[in-house]
Amino acid sequence: LGDVYKRQLMHWPGIVRNFMSLNDTVREIQLADRTEVIPKPSHHFVNLLSTLRGDYYVFPLEQIGGHTVSGFASRTEDDLRIVVYSHHHEDTASLSEAVFEIGLSLHGLAWDRIHVREYRFDREHNSYYRFAEDRRALDLTERNRVYSEEDFAEVQELAKLQVTAAREYPVDSRGRVHIPVTVSGTGTNFVIVRGGGS
């Protein structure tokens, strides 16, 4: 089962070249003198997801305008890790431009302050979707395209995992705090909460 899961997750056999397809976890970028491999956002997301422990608190599902919005949380030795997502089975490309303002209410915290790091995953955040869409719209066959060093530098930067928000919040005397999170339609946010503002 592990090997089958790994092949499905990585979409093997083979690595997709350039931007022929937008459905893979890594892809080859062809330059004039070499081929480079860059990660897709799903690569970073799976790595973050792998840091969760096996004991989850699952949030209730909410239906908002055809979108299912929910999430789950898990504690590690040092922090609390939260995943919030939105999904619409007829809007997998997030064409609706829907955005959801989610309020996470945390209770029972022993910290005076918390530091929150957030990683958004959608078409605009932690993604080279727009770059790929623009290049695919050009009148060239993607399979045989040779990218310039400038294009590669741009997509290489877009392919890096980026913190999309970092904030601190005071925890009230009863151990409660409210964290606002903005989730795009068919997007996912990975939120890491640490005590002490560190």
Disulfide bonds with the S-S distance in Angstrom:
none
